[in-house]
Structures are given as structure tokens and as C-alpha cells.
Amino acid sequence: MNNTNEPLLHLPTPEQLHRALDIYLTHAYMGSPPPEPATELLPGEGDFDQAGWIMGEMVERDPADAPLEKLRSAAFRLGNTFYPNMKFRMSRPPKSPDFIFSVDCHDAVLQAPEGSADHKMLEELKAHNVKLADAIHAEWDQAGLPTEKNYFRYKILQAKRRKGSESGENSG
């Protein structure tokens, strides 16, 4: 029994994770196999221990030393064809037991002085990463995977249902 105010944790299913990762990798590597650093982070085929995978030693967790139940996010540095630091991220919204998927371009820290030789290249890389992340998010949303957009859509639907049932109870 959960005696704290913390909600019970809901991990994505192996099927959801495989689908999300397949979509990410297809877009990130344009249908080619990802390089070895990325493949080392992927779970095995079929069913697998989601908790063990999330708590793996190569996964970047926040907080880093938190047990699974207290984890706010887990990031998997899967990269893309042009930038090895882009991440598949699973995050928990505040006070939520659910994980949602996102793409962390992880390139905001890259800066070059305007007019320098690197400035144009960095801006093109950032634009590429945003376009790539948008395409991945759109396909995740269409597949009904747990994304921020789908999470808020579900929460709004829940609130409308609650409001509808409360108004029905009060009017009768």
C-alpha cells in the first residue's frame, strides 16, 4: 500500500517504448541503423524489464541518485545523424505517476558569436534538430503514445468528465 502522498508509478509498456524508440530512430537516422553508442542504450526485443532499463548505468536520470519511484526524468542519449547528443527523454509531470516522452535537442547551450564561421553552422544544426524533434513528436502523437500533448489532452478530458458528473449530481 502506498502510504505517502506520492502517486503510484506507471511505467510505459514495452510496446509503447519499442514503438517510441522505433519512431525516434527512424527519423533521427533516416532509416539507417543507429551507431553503436545509441544501440547500447536500447532495450532488448519484445518484453523487457522497463524499470531495470530506466535505471541502467548509461541512462541520465534526474535526480541522479533517486530511486525509480522518485525519478523526475530519464534521458537516453540516442543522437541523430548530425548530432550525437540529442536525447529520448521520459519525464513525469508534477504530481503525476505517468511518464511522457519527449525529444531533448540538447543544443541550446551551443553558441557561437554572430558573424563567426561557426555561427551559421550551429544555427542550421539547431533548426535541423527542432524540425527533427517536431516530426518525432507529431508521429508519437499520431500513434497515441504518451507525449505532453496527449497527456494534457487526457487531463482536459478527465476534467470535463469530472465537471460533467459533478453538475449532473448537483442538478438532480
C-alpha positions as CSV (number, residue, x, y, z in Angstrom):
1,M,0.0,0.0,0.0
2,N,1.2,3.5,-0.8
3,N,1.3,5.4,2.5
4,T,2.9,8.6,1.0
5,N,1.2,11.4,-0.9
6,E,3.3,10.2,-3.9
7,P,1.1,8.6,-6.7
8,L,2.0,5.1,-7.7
9,L,4.4,4.9,-10.7
10,H,3.0,4.0,-14.1
11,L,5.8,2.9,-16.5
12,P,5.2,2.9,-20.2
13,T,4.7,-0.6,-21.6
14,P,7.4,-2.4,-23.5
15,E,5.3,-2.0,-26.6
16,Q,5.0,1.8,-26.1
17,L,8.7,2.1,-25.5
18,H,9.6,0.0,-28.6
19,R,7.2,2.0,-30.8
20,A,8.5,5.3,-29.5
21,L,12.2,4.3,-29.9
22,D,11.5,2.9,-33.4
23,I,9.9,6.3,-34.5
24,Y,12.7,8.3,-32.9
25,L,15.5,6.2,-34.6
26,T,13.8,6.1,-38.0
27,H,13.6,9.9,-38.0
28,A,17.0,10.5,-36.3
29,Y,19.0,8.2,-38.6
30,M,16.8,8.5,-41.8
31,G,16.1,4.8,-41.8
32,S,19.7,3.7,-41.4
33,P,20.9,1.7,-38.4
34,P,22.0,3.9,-35.5
35,P,25.6,3.9,-34.4
36,E,26.8,1.6,-31.5
37,P,26.6,4.2,-28.7
38,A,22.9,4.5,-29.4
39,T,22.2,0.8,-29.8
40,E,23.8,0.1,-26.4
41,L,21.0,2.2,-24.8
42,L,18.2,0.3,-26.5
43,P,16.2,-2.4,-24.6
44,G,16.1,-5.9,-25.9
45,E,13.5,-7.1,-28.3
46,G,10.0,-8.0,-27.0
47,D,9.2,-7.8,-23.4
48,F,11.8,-6.4,-21.1
49,D,12.2,-5.0,-17.5
50,Q,11.3,-1.4,-18.0
51,A,12.4,-0.4,-14.5
52,G,15.8,-2.1,-15.0
53,W,16.2,-0.4,-18.3
54,I,15.4,3.1,-17.0
55,M,17.7,2.6,-14.0
56,G,20.6,1.4,-16.3
57,E,24.0,2.8,-15.7
58,M,24.2,4.7,-19.1
59,V,20.9,6.5,-18.5
60,E,21.0,10.1,-17.4
61,R,18.5,10.4,-14.5
62,D,17.1,13.4,-12.6
63,P,17.8,13.3,-9.7
64,A,20.8,11.2,-10.5
65,D,20.7,9.1,-7.3
66,A,16.9,8.9,-6.9
67,P,15.2,5.5,-6.7
68,L,12.8,4.8,-9.6
69,E,9.7,6.0,-7.6
70,K,11.3,9.5,-7.1
71,L,12.6,9.9,-10.6
72,R,11.5,13.0,-12.4
73,S,13.2,12.1,-15.8
74,A,15.4,9.7,-17.6
75,A,17.3,10.6,-20.7
76,F,18.8,8.3,-23.3
77,R,21.5,10.0,-25.5
78,L,20.5,8.4,-28.8
79,G,21.6,11.2,-31.0
80,N,20.9,11.7,-34.7
81,T,22.8,11.6,-38.0
82,F,24.2,15.1,-37.5
83,Y,24.3,15.5,-33.7
84,P,25.2,12.7,-31.2
85,N,23.8,14.5,-28.1
86,M,20.1,14.6,-28.9
87,K,18.1,12.6,-26.3
88,F,15.0,10.5,-26.0
89,R,13.6,11.7,-22.6
90,M,10.9,10.3,-20.4
91,S,9.6,12.8,-17.8
92,R,7.0,12.8,-15.1
93,P,4.7,15.9,-15.0
94,P,4.5,17.3,-11.4
95,K,2.4,15.1,-9.1
96,S,1.9,12.5,-11.8
97,P,2.6,8.8,-11.8
98,D,2.9,8.8,-15.6
99,F,6.0,9.2,-17.8
100,I,5.7,11.2,-21.0
101,F,8.0,11.1,-24.0
102,S,9.9,14.0,-25.5
103,V,12.9,14.8,-27.6
104,D,15.6,16.9,-25.9
105,C,17.7,18.5,-28.7
106,H,20.3,19.3,-26.0
107,D,21.8,22.0,-28.2
108,A,20.6,25.2,-26.5
109,V,24.0,25.6,-24.9
110,L,25.7,25.7,-28.2
111,Q,26.5,29.3,-29.1
112,A,28.9,31.0,-31.5
113,P,29.3,34.7,-31.9
114,E,27.2,36.1,-34.7
115,G,29.3,36.6,-37.8
116,S,31.8,33.9,-36.8
117,A,32.5,30.9,-39.0
118,D,30.6,28.5,-36.6
119,H,27.5,30.7,-36.1
120,K,25.7,29.8,-39.4
121,M,26.5,26.1,-39.0
122,L,25.2,26.0,-35.4
123,E,22.0,27.8,-36.3
124,E,21.5,25.3,-39.1
125,L,22.1,22.4,-36.7
126,K,19.6,23.8,-34.2
127,A,17.0,24.3,-36.9
128,H,17.5,20.7,-38.1
129,N,17.2,19.4,-34.6
130,V,14.0,21.3,-34.0
131,K,12.5,20.1,-37.2
132,L,13.5,16.5,-36.4
133,A,12.1,16.7,-32.9
134,D,8.8,18.2,-34.2
135,A,8.5,15.3,-36.7
136,I,9.1,12.7,-34.0
137,H,6.6,14.3,-31.6
138,A,4.0,14.5,-34.4
139,E,4.3,10.8,-35.2
140,W,4.3,9.9,-31.4
141,D,1.1,11.9,-31.0
142,Q,-0.5,10.2,-34.0
143,A,0.5,6.8,-32.6
144,G,-1.2,7.7,-29.3
145,L,2.0,7.5,-27.3
146,P,2.4,9.3,-24.0
147,T,3.6,12.8,-25.1
148,E,3.0,16.1,-23.4
149,K,0.3,16.9,-25.9
150,N,-1.5,13.6,-25.4
151,Y,-1.1,13.9,-21.6
152,F,-2.7,17.3,-21.4
153,R,-5.4,16.2,-23.9
154,Y,-6.2,13.3,-21.5
155,K,-6.2,15.6,-18.4
156,I,-8.6,18.1,-20.1
157,L,-10.9,15.2,-21.0
158,Q,-10.8,13.9,-17.4
159,A,-11.6,17.4,-16.0
160,K,-14.5,17.8,-18.4
161,R,-15.9,14.4,-17.3
162,R,-15.5,15.3,-13.7
163,K,-17.2,18.6,-14.2
164,G,-20.0,16.9,-16.2
165,S,-20.6,14.3,-13.5
166,E,-20.5,17.0,-10.7
167,S,-23.0,19.1,-12.5
168,G,-25.2,16.1,-13.1
169,E,-25.1,15.2,-9.4
170,N,-25.9,18.7,-8.3
171,S,-28.8,19.2,-10.6
172,G,-30.8,16.1,-9.7
